[in-house]
Structures are given as C-alpha cells and as structure tokens.
Amino acid sequence: MSEKTVHGVRHYRKWGYEVRDETHMVGDDAEVRLKSAYTPGGDYIGSPKDARFLCARMGIRPEKRTATSNVCSIGFSVEKNEWYGWSHRAIFGFGVGAEVSEGDCIATDNGLPVGFKAKTFEDCKAMAAAFAESVS
C-alpha cells in the first residue's frame, strides 16, 4: 500500500476547495482514515471544517505562504478586499492602510518594522504572511 490512498473526492467548486477521503499509513502497519480539504491545485488547507470556515464563510482563497510551505496559511478575500494570515490559533485580515504598531505579533526582528503601512495589496500579503508565520 502507498503512503496515502484517496478513496473519493467531493468538490466544492463554488467555494474553491475539495474534500478528499483518504487513508494514511502511520508507521509500518497502521492506517488512519480521515477527510482532508485541499485547494483545486492540491495544496492542503486542513480539515473540512477549516476549509468551510475559510472559503465559504470568510470568502478566502487559500494559498501556501511560501513555495516550500506544506499547508495553506494565507489567502485573499475579494469580498473584503483583504489578505488574511492564519494558523490553528488565530486569523487576521490586512487591507490597504493597515499599519504595524508596537506590540503587534508581526513587529519582530524578522517581521515588519513598527510603523510599516500597507500601501499595496503586495504589502497586505506580506503582512498576512508575517502574521501567519508569527502565530504558527
């Protein structure tokens, strides 16, 4: 048996994700069957409940924070015109005009400087990525 076997896929095209019924090998001979949510491109979002919240409720299109990331932790909401960053602990949206304040979790040595203000959507995406990294 391979490391992961997909038994079925349910597509939620309107919301931009799919749920796969999978069996994963754990160790040499144990199997775990579960349902996991993915983007249409195959990037892991999380549980079906997580995907429903992010995609259907918040209107976010999840994507990976970096090319080497294993899970989606940022995404854009066209409806709210904001980039979001999240982890299992927190979620926050950043729009044009958002500013980094003293004490913000993204105001760190390897984050963004205090006073940084988002002027473009690329700035907002950078803030969302810094947030996702800081809360993961």
VMD Tcl script that builds the backbone (N, CA, C; Angstrom):
set m [mol new atoms 408]
animate dup $m
set s [atomselect $m all]
$s set {name element resname resid chain x y z} {
  {N N MET 1 A 0.843 -1.187 0.000}
  {CA C MET 1 A 0.000 0.000 0.000}
  {C C MET 1 A 0.884 1.245 0.000}
  {N N SER 2 A 0.464 2.259 -0.751}
  {CA C SER 2 A 1.220 3.507 -0.791}
  {C C SER 2 A 1.053 4.273 0.517}
  {N N GLU 3 A 1.795 5.351 0.665}
  {CA C GLU 3 A 1.753 6.168 1.874}
  {C C GLU 3 A 0.384 6.792 2.095}
  {N N LYS 4 A -0.312 7.161 0.995}
  {CA C LYS 4 A -1.635 7.763 1.093}
  {C C LYS 4 A -2.506 7.218 -0.029}
  {N N THR 5 A -3.727 6.816 0.306}
  {CA C THR 5 A -4.684 6.339 -0.680}
  {C C THR 5 A -5.918 7.232 -0.617}
  {N N VAL 6 A -6.352 7.732 -1.771}
  {CA C VAL 6 A -7.557 8.562 -1.840}
  {C C VAL 6 A -8.716 7.675 -2.283}
  {N N HIS 7 A -9.778 7.624 -1.454}
  {CA C HIS 7 A -10.942 6.786 -1.748}
  {C C HIS 7 A -12.030 7.539 -2.501}
  {N N GLY 8 A -12.069 8.846 -2.330}
  {CA C GLY 8 A -13.087 9.648 -3.006}
  {C C GLY 8 A -12.821 11.126 -2.810}
  {N N VAL 9 A -13.411 11.936 -3.678}
  {CA C VAL 9 A -13.235 13.388 -3.615}
  {C C VAL 9 A -14.594 14.049 -3.803}
  {N N ARG 10 A -14.892 15.012 -2.926}
  {CA C ARG 10 A -16.106 15.818 -3.091}
  {C C ARG 10 A -15.669 17.249 -3.387}
  {N N HIS 11 A -16.128 17.771 -4.510}
  {CA C HIS 11 A -15.726 19.107 -4.958}
  {C C HIS 11 A -16.729 20.156 -4.484}
  {N N TYR 12 A -16.207 21.227 -3.923}
  {CA C TYR 12 A -17.000 22.395 -3.543}
  {C C TYR 12 A -16.518 23.541 -4.440}
  {N N ARG 13 A -16.851 23.443 -5.715}
  {CA C ARG 13 A -16.333 24.377 -6.719}
  {C C ARG 13 A -16.725 25.820 -6.431}
  {N N LYS 14 A -17.944 26.014 -5.955}
  {CA C LYS 14 A -18.401 27.376 -5.653}
  {C C LYS 14 A -17.476 28.057 -4.650}
  {N N TRP 15 A -16.943 27.285 -3.718}
  {CA C TRP 15 A -16.110 27.842 -2.644}
  {C C TRP 15 A -14.627 27.661 -2.898}
  {N N GLY 16 A -14.260 26.900 -3.904}
  {CA C GLY 16 A -12.853 26.781 -4.280}
  {C C GLY 16 A -12.035 25.786 -3.469}
  {N N TYR 17 A -12.664 24.685 -3.048}
  {CA C TYR 17 A -11.901 23.642 -2.366}
  {C C TYR 17 A -12.538 22.287 -2.614}
  {N N GLU 18 A -11.821 21.244 -2.224}
  {CA C GLU 18 A -12.332 19.883 -2.319}
  {C C GLU 18 A -11.986 19.126 -1.053}
  {N N VAL 19 A -12.795 18.117 -0.742}
  {CA C VAL 19 A -12.557 17.277 0.430}
  {C C VAL 19 A -12.272 15.866 -0.060}
  {N N ARG 20 A -11.138 15.346 0.386}
  {CA C ARG 20 A -10.725 14.000 -0.003}
  {C C ARG 20 A -10.865 13.043 1.177}
  {N N ASP 21 A -11.428 11.879 0.893}
  {CA C ASP 21 A -11.497 10.781 1.855}
  {C C ASP 21 A -10.229 9.967 1.645}
  {N N GLU 22 A -9.345 9.963 2.655}
  {CA C GLU 22 A -8.010 9.383 2.490}
  {C C GLU 22 A -7.679 8.370 3.581}
  {N N THR 23 A -6.792 7.468 3.233}
  {CA C THR 23 A -6.173 6.583 4.209}
  {C C THR 23 A -4.678 6.880 4.200}
  {N N HIS 24 A -4.128 7.135 5.381}
  {CA C HIS 24 A -2.691 7.407 5.530}
  {C C HIS 24 A -2.059 6.282 6.321}
  {N N MET 25 A -0.850 5.912 5.925}
  {CA C MET 25 A -0.086 4.926 6.687}
  {C C MET 25 A 0.587 5.624 7.859}
  {N N VAL 26 A 0.488 5.023 9.026}
  {CA C VAL 26 A 1.145 5.534 10.224}
  {C C VAL 26 A 2.070 4.431 10.712}
  {N N GLY 27 A 3.348 4.670 10.641}
  {CA C GLY 27 A 4.299 3.622 10.984}
  {C C GLY 27 A 4.345 2.578 9.882}
  {N N ASP 28 A 4.692 1.363 10.264}
  {CA C ASP 28 A 4.863 0.310 9.272}
  {C C ASP 28 A 3.570 -0.404 8.895}
  {N N ASP 29 A 2.620 -0.493 9.826}
  {CA C ASP 29 A 1.438 -1.302 9.520}
  {C C ASP 29 A 0.116 -0.717 9.997}
  {N N ALA 30 A 0.091 0.498 10.496}
  {CA C ALA 30 A -1.156 1.096 10.965}
  {C C ALA 30 A -1.703 2.076 9.917}
  {N N GLU 31 A -3.014 2.103 9.799}
  {CA C GLU 31 A -3.677 3.003 8.864}
  {C C GLU 31 A -4.620 3.940 9.613}
  {N N VAL 32 A -4.743 5.163 9.082}
  {CA C VAL 32 A -5.690 6.130 9.622}
  {C C VAL 32 A -6.507 6.650 8.445}
  {N N ARG 33 A -7.831 6.581 8.583}
  {CA C ARG 33 A -8.703 7.097 7.526}
  {C C ARG 33 A -9.303 8.417 7.998}
  {N N LEU 34 A -9.221 9.434 7.137}
  {CA C LEU 34 A -9.733 10.754 7.501}
  {C C LEU 34 A -10.114 11.533 6.271}
  {N N LYS 35 A -10.785 12.663 6.501}
  {CA C LYS 35 A -11.147 13.572 5.414}
  {C C LYS 35 A -10.330 14.836 5.566}
  {N N SER 36 A -9.749 15.283 4.450}
  {CA C SER 36 A -8.895 16.469 4.422}
  {C C SER 36 A -9.323 17.378 3.284}
  {N N ALA 37 A -9.140 18.692 3.486}
  {CA C ALA 37 A -9.518 19.674 2.475}
  {C C ALA 37 A -8.285 20.189 1.740}
  {N N TYR 38 A -8.451 20.403 0.438}
  {CA C TYR 38 A -7.373 20.860 -0.438}
  {C C TYR 38 A -7.895 21.933 -1.385}
  {N N THR 39 A -6.979 22.759 -1.886}
  {CA C THR 39 A -7.323 23.677 -2.965}
  {C C THR 39 A -7.506 22.853 -4.234}
  {N N PRO 40 A -8.110 23.407 -5.275}
  {CA C PRO 40 A -8.217 22.656 -6.533}
  {C C PRO 40 A -6.849 22.264 -7.102}
  {N N GLY 41 A -5.801 23.025 -6.756}
  {CA C GLY 41 A -4.454 22.705 -7.208}
  {C C GLY 41 A -3.755 21.657 -6.364}
  {N N GLY 42 A -4.408 21.178 -5.292}
  {CA C GLY 42 A -3.852 20.112 -4.471}
  {C C GLY 42 A -3.099 20.560 -3.233}
  {N N ASP 43 A -3.160 21.850 -2.889}
  {CA C ASP 43 A -2.494 22.322 -1.673}
  {C C ASP 43 A -3.382 22.070 -0.459}
  {N N TYR 44 A -2.782 21.557 0.611}
  {CA C TYR 44 A -3.516 21.188 1.817}
  {C C TYR 44 A -4.023 22.430 2.554}
  {N N ILE 45 A -5.311 22.450 2.877}
  {CA C ILE 45 A -5.915 23.538 3.658}
  {C C ILE 45 A -6.033 23.130 5.116}
  {N N GLY 46 A -6.566 21.950 5.370}
  {CA C GLY 46 A -6.793 21.477 6.737}
  {C C GLY 46 A -8.010 20.580 6.764}
  {N N SER 47 A -8.760 20.648 7.838}
  {CA C SER 47 A -9.968 19.832 7.963}
  {C C SER 47 A -11.075 20.416 7.090}
  {N N PRO 48 A -12.092 19.620 6.783}
  {CA C PRO 48 A -13.238 20.162 6.047}
  {C C PRO 48 A -13.891 21.343 6.787}
  {N N LYS 49 A -13.897 21.291 8.101}
  {CA C LYS 49 A -14.454 22.395 8.900}
  {C C LYS 49 A -13.626 23.671 8.706}
  {N N ASP 50 A -12.301 23.536 8.703}
  {CA C ASP 50 A -11.422 24.686 8.459}
  {C C ASP 50 A -11.686 25.276 7.073}
  {N N ALA 51 A -11.780 24.433 6.065}
  {CA C ALA 51 A -11.998 24.895 4.695}
  {C C ALA 51 A -13.349 25.587 4.560}
  {N N ARG 52 A -14.365 25.033 5.194}
  {CA C ARG 52 A -15.697 25.644 5.144}
  {C C ARG 52 A -15.663 27.042 5.751}
  {N N PHE 53 A -14.978 27.182 6.898}
  {CA C PHE 53 A -14.863 28.486 7.549}
  {C C PHE 53 A -14.101 29.473 6.665}
  {N N LEU 54 A -12.917 29.072 6.195}
  {CA C LEU 54 A -12.077 29.969 5.408}
  {C C LEU 54 A -12.708 30.332 4.063}
  {N N CYS 55 A -13.158 29.333 3.329}
  {CA C CYS 55 A -13.617 29.545 1.952}
  {C C CYS 55 A -15.075 29.992 1.867}
  {N N ALA 56 A -15.970 29.262 2.511}
  {CA C ALA 56 A -17.399 29.563 2.383}
  {C C ALA 56 A -17.823 30.735 3.268}
  {N N ARG 57 A -17.377 30.744 4.507}
  {CA C ARG 57 A -17.811 31.797 5.429}
  {C C ARG 57 A -17.033 33.097 5.252}
  {N N MET 58 A -15.705 32.999 5.135}
  {CA C MET 58 A -14.867 34.197 5.049}
  {C C MET 58 A -14.602 34.637 3.605}
  {N N GLY 59 A -14.858 33.766 2.638}
  {CA C GLY 59 A -14.633 34.119 1.235}
  {C C GLY 59 A -13.166 34.191 0.850}
  {N N ILE 60 A -12.331 33.445 1.551}
  {CA C ILE 60 A -10.882 33.462 1.322}
  {C C ILE 60 A -10.505 32.360 0.331}
  {N N ARG 61 A -9.571 32.663 -0.554}
  {CA C ARG 61 A -8.971 31.678 -1.452}
  {C C ARG 61 A -7.602 31.333 -0.883}
  {N N PRO 62 A -7.492 30.196 -0.171}
  {CA C PRO 62 A -6.236 29.839 0.492}
  {C C PRO 62 A -5.094 29.554 -0.478}
  {N N GLU 63 A -3.894 29.874 0.001}
  {CA C GLU 63 A -2.674 29.514 -0.723}
  {C C GLU 63 A -1.543 29.327 0.279}
  {N N LYS 64 A -0.477 28.700 -0.199}
  {CA C LYS 64 A 0.681 28.481 0.668}
  {C C LYS 64 A 1.428 29.797 0.874}
  {N N ARG 65 A 1.968 29.981 2.064}
  {CA C ARG 65 A 2.708 31.202 2.410}
  {C C ARG 65 A 3.996 31.310 1.609}
  {N N THR 66 A 4.672 30.192 1.413}
  {CA C THR 66 A 5.896 30.139 0.619}
  {C C THR 66 A 5.822 28.922 -0.298}
  {N N ALA 67 A 6.694 28.877 -1.271}
  {CA C ALA 67 A 6.723 27.737 -2.196}
  {C C ALA 67 A 7.053 26.434 -1.479}
  {N N THR 68 A 7.760 26.513 -0.357}
  {CA C THR 68 A 8.141 25.307 0.380}
  {C C THR 68 A 7.199 24.982 1.536}
  {N N SER 69 A 6.164 25.778 1.723}
  {CA C SER 69 A 5.192 25.512 2.793}
  {C C SER 69 A 4.441 24.214 2.508}
  {N N ASN 70 A 4.006 23.548 3.577}
  {CA C ASN 70 A 3.252 22.306 3.445}
  {C C ASN 70 A 1.745 22.516 3.525}
  {N N VAL 71 A 1.332 23.665 4.030}
  {CA C VAL 71 A -0.085 23.920 4.263}
  {C C VAL 71 A -0.410 25.367 3.908}
  {N N CYS 72 A -1.624 25.606 3.456}
  {CA C CYS 72 A -2.065 26.972 3.159}
  {C C CYS 72 A -2.248 27.736 4.471}
  {N N SER 73 A -1.683 28.923 4.528}
  {CA C SER 73 A -1.830 29.737 5.743}
  {C C SER 73 A -2.048 31.212 5.432}
  {N N ILE 74 A -2.214 31.548 4.140}
  {CA C ILE 74 A -2.596 32.902 3.751}
  {C C ILE 74 A -3.616 32.796 2.623}
  {N N GLY 75 A -4.339 33.889 2.402}
  {CA C GLY 75 A -5.284 33.897 1.294}
  {C C GLY 75 A -5.947 35.249 1.154}
  {N N PHE 76 A -6.511 35.480 -0.027}
  {CA C PHE 76 A -7.142 36.763 -0.323}
  {C C PHE 76 A -8.655 36.615 -0.355}
  {N N SER 77 A -9.345 37.607 0.205}
  {CA C SER 77 A -10.802 37.677 0.140}
  {C C SER 77 A -11.178 38.824 -0.782}
  {N N VAL 78 A -11.739 38.494 -1.933}
  {CA C VAL 78 A -12.179 39.516 -2.880}
  {C C VAL 78 A -13.301 40.333 -2.252}
  {N N GLU 79 A -14.187 39.650 -1.552}
  {CA C GLU 79 A -15.337 40.302 -0.923}
  {C C GLU 79 A -14.922 41.384 0.073}
  {N N LYS 80 A -13.907 41.084 0.881}
  {CA C LYS 80 A -13.460 42.030 1.908}
  {C C LYS 80 A -12.253 42.849 1.474}
  {N N ASN 81 A -11.681 42.489 0.318}
  {CA C ASN 81 A -10.523 43.207 -0.218}
  {C C ASN 81 A -9.345 43.203 0.761}
  {N N GLU 82 A -9.112 42.050 1.371}
  {CA C GLU 82 A -8.041 41.914 2.362}
  {C C GLU 82 A -7.292 40.598 2.161}
  {N N TRP 83 A -6.018 40.623 2.539}
  {CA C TRP 83 A -5.217 39.413 2.650}
  {C C TRP 83 A -5.320 38.935 4.085}
  {N N TYR 84 A -5.463 37.631 4.268}
  {CA C TYR 84 A -5.561 37.038 5.599}
  {C C TYR 84 A -4.382 36.108 5.849}
  {N N GLY 85 A -3.973 36.067 7.101}
  {CA C GLY 85 A -2.993 35.096 7.560}
  {C C GLY 85 A -3.609 34.343 8.722}
  {N N TRP 86 A -3.267 33.059 8.879}
  {CA C TRP 86 A -3.857 32.268 9.965}
  {C C TRP 86 A -2.986 31.084 10.327}
  {N N SER 87 A -3.333 30.503 11.451}
  {CA C SER 87 A -2.813 29.216 11.896}
  {C C SER 87 A -3.959 28.543 12.629}
  {N N HIS 88 A -3.654 27.480 13.339}
  {CA C HIS 88 A -4.671 26.816 14.148}
  {C C HIS 88 A -5.079 27.678 15.347}
  {N N ARG 89 A -4.300 28.745 15.628}
  {CA C ARG 89 A -4.556 29.573 16.820}
  {C C ARG 89 A -5.255 30.896 16.537}
  {N N ALA 90 A -5.078 31.468 15.350}
  {CA C ALA 90 A -5.596 32.814 15.104}
  {C C ALA 90 A -5.724 33.094 13.615}
  {N N ILE 91 A -6.552 34.102 13.279}
  {CA C ILE 91 A -6.700 34.574 11.900}
  {C C ILE 91 A -6.846 36.089 11.958}
  {N N PHE 92 A -6.251 36.773 10.952}
  {CA C PHE 92 A -6.362 38.227 10.915}
  {C C PHE 92 A -6.246 38.710 9.477}
  {N N GLY 93 A -7.022 39.748 9.145}
  {CA C GLY 93 A -7.024 40.306 7.803}
  {C C GLY 93 A -6.306 41.642 7.729}
  {N N PHE 94 A -5.675 41.892 6.580}
  {CA C PHE 94 A -4.905 43.119 6.359}
  {C C PHE 94 A -5.332 43.744 5.041}
  {N N GLY 95 A -5.793 44.986 5.124}
  {CA C GLY 95 A -6.171 45.736 3.938}
  {C C GLY 95 A -5.226 46.903 3.729}
  {N N VAL 96 A -5.375 47.562 2.592}
  {CA C VAL 96 A -4.575 48.750 2.318}
  {C C VAL 96 A -4.840 49.761 3.433}
  {N N GLY 97 A -3.765 50.304 3.990}
  {CA C GLY 97 A -3.867 51.241 5.105}
  {C C GLY 97 A -3.554 50.611 6.453}
  {N N ALA 98 A -3.496 49.273 6.517}
  {CA C ALA 98 A -3.147 48.602 7.774}
  {C C ALA 98 A -1.734 49.015 8.176}
  {N N GLU 99 A -1.529 49.168 9.472}
  {CA C GLU 99 A -0.238 49.644 9.964}
  {C C GLU 99 A 0.255 48.763 11.107}
  {N N VAL 100 A 1.561 48.537 11.142}
  {CA C VAL 100 A 2.182 47.749 12.200}
  {C C VAL 100 A 2.414 48.659 13.406}
  {N N SER 101 A 1.878 48.255 14.546}
  {CA C SER 101 A 2.021 49.034 15.780}
  {C C SER 101 A 2.941 48.326 16.757}
  {N N GLU 102 A 3.447 49.055 17.708}
  {CA C GLU 102 A 4.273 48.492 18.781}
  {C C GLU 102 A 3.470 47.404 19.484}
  {N N GLY 103 A 4.073 46.243 19.682}
  {CA C GLY 103 A 3.418 45.138 20.365}
  {C C GLY 103 A 2.701 44.164 19.443}
  {N N ASP 104 A 2.511 44.516 18.174}
  {CA C ASP 104 A 1.895 43.577 17.231}
  {C C ASP 104 A 2.794 42.360 17.059}
  {N N CYS 105 A 2.182 41.197 16.882}
  {CA C CYS 105 A 2.979 39.978 16.744}
  {C C CYS 105 A 3.812 39.976 15.469}
  {N N ILE 106 A 3.490 40.810 14.501}
  {CA C ILE 106 A 4.297 40.862 13.274}
  {C C ILE 106 A 5.405 41.902 13.368}
  {N N ALA 107 A 5.458 42.641 14.477}
  {CA C ALA 107 A 6.508 43.654 14.682}
  {C C ALA 107 A 7.662 43.009 15.428}
  {N N THR 108 A 8.455 42.212 14.706}
  {CA C THR 108 A 9.569 41.497 15.323}
  {C C THR 108 A 10.829 41.752 14.509}
  {N N ASP 109 A 11.943 41.237 14.999}
  {CA C ASP 109 A 13.217 41.398 14.288}
  {C C ASP 109 A 13.160 40.863 12.860}
  {N N ASN 110 A 12.491 39.724 12.672}
  {CA C ASN 110 A 12.398 39.160 11.327}
  {C C ASN 110 A 10.993 39.333 10.746}
  {N N GLY 111 A 10.196 40.195 11.349}
  {CA C GLY 111 A 8.874 40.519 10.816}
  {C C GLY 111 A 8.919 41.850 10.100}
  {N N LEU 112 A 7.963 42.705 10.386}
  {CA C LEU 112 A 7.877 44.015 9.744}
  {C C LEU 112 A 8.151 45.108 10.774}
  {N N PRO 113 A 8.738 46.226 10.352}
  {CA C PRO 113 A 9.068 47.285 11.309}
  {C C PRO 113 A 7.822 48.025 11.813}
  {N N VAL 114 A 7.882 48.476 13.056}
  {CA C VAL 114 A 6.809 49.295 13.613}
  {C C VAL 114 A 6.668 50.529 12.730}
  {N N GLY 115 A 5.429 50.859 12.390}
  {CA C GLY 115 A 5.170 51.990 11.515}
  {C C GLY 115 A 4.980 51.603 10.056}
  {N N PHE 116 A 5.302 50.339 9.710}
  {CA C PHE 116 A 5.094 49.892 8.334}
  {C C PHE 116 A 3.611 50.013 8.007}
  {N N LYS 117 A 3.295 50.637 6.885}
  {CA C LYS 117 A 1.903 50.830 6.474}
  {C C LYS 117 A 1.695 50.220 5.093}
  {N N ALA 118 A 0.644 49.406 4.971}
  {CA C ALA 118 A 0.338 48.749 3.700}
  {C C ALA 118 A -0.208 49.755 2.702}
  {N N LYS 119 A 0.511 49.914 1.592}
  {CA C LYS 119 A 0.085 50.837 0.537}
  {C C LYS 119 A -0.455 50.084 -0.678}
  {N N THR 120 A -0.067 48.819 -0.806}
  {CA C THR 120 A -0.489 47.991 -1.938}
  {C C THR 120 A -0.967 46.638 -1.423}
  {N N PHE 121 A -1.589 45.858 -2.304}
  {CA C PHE 121 A -2.005 44.514 -1.911}
  {C C PHE 121 A -0.799 43.611 -1.662}
  {N N GLU 122 A 0.322 43.888 -2.314}
  {CA C GLU 122 A 1.545 43.121 -2.040}
  {C C GLU 122 A 2.013 43.379 -0.605}
  {N N ASP 123 A 1.879 44.624 -0.123}
  {CA C ASP 123 A 2.199 44.942 1.273}
  {C C ASP 123 A 1.258 44.180 2.208}
  {N N CYS 124 A -0.016 44.137 1.846}
  {CA C CYS 124 A -1.008 43.417 2.662}
  {C C CYS 124 A -0.682 41.931 2.718}
  {N N LYS 125 A -0.263 41.381 1.581}
  {CA C LYS 125 A 0.116 39.967 1.519}
  {C C LYS 125 A 1.329 39.710 2.405}
  {N N ALA 126 A 2.298 40.627 2.400}
  {CA C ALA 126 A 3.481 40.479 3.257}
  {C C ALA 126 A 3.082 40.516 4.736}
  {N N MET 127 A 2.123 41.362 5.082}
  {CA C MET 127 A 1.651 41.426 6.469}
  {C C MET 127 A 0.946 40.129 6.860}
  {N N ALA 128 A 0.114 39.604 5.960}
  {CA C ALA 128 A -0.584 38.355 6.231}
  {C C ALA 128 A 0.405 37.204 6.401}
  {N N ALA 129 A 1.445 37.177 5.557}
  {CA C ALA 129 A 2.461 36.123 5.658}
  {C C ALA 129 A 3.237 36.232 6.966}
  {N N ALA 130 A 3.570 37.450 7.370}
  {CA C ALA 130 A 4.279 37.661 8.638}
  {C C ALA 130 A 3.403 37.239 9.801}
  {N N PHE 131 A 2.107 37.536 9.727}
  {CA C PHE 131 A 1.176 37.145 10.781}
  {C C PHE 131 A 1.081 35.616 10.871}
  {N N ALA 132 A 0.891 34.970 9.723}
  {CA C ALA 132 A 0.769 33.505 9.700}
  {C C ALA 132 A 2.013 32.845 10.286}
  {N N GLU 133 A 3.180 33.374 9.939}
  {CA C GLU 133 A 4.422 32.818 10.466}
  {C C GLU 133 A 4.519 33.042 11.975}
  {N N SER 134 A 4.084 34.194 12.443}
  {CA C SER 134 A 4.231 34.521 13.875}
  {C C SER 134 A 3.284 33.728 14.763}
  {N N VAL 135 A 2.151 33.287 14.242}
  {CA C VAL 135 A 1.187 32.565 15.077}
  {C C VAL 135 A 1.218 31.055 14.859}
  {N N SER 136 A 2.110 30.578 13.981}
  {CA C SER 136 A 2.162 29.135 13.731}
  {C C SER 136 A 3.029 28.421 14.741}
}
mol reanalyze $m
mol bondsrecalc $m
mol representation Tube
mol addrep $m
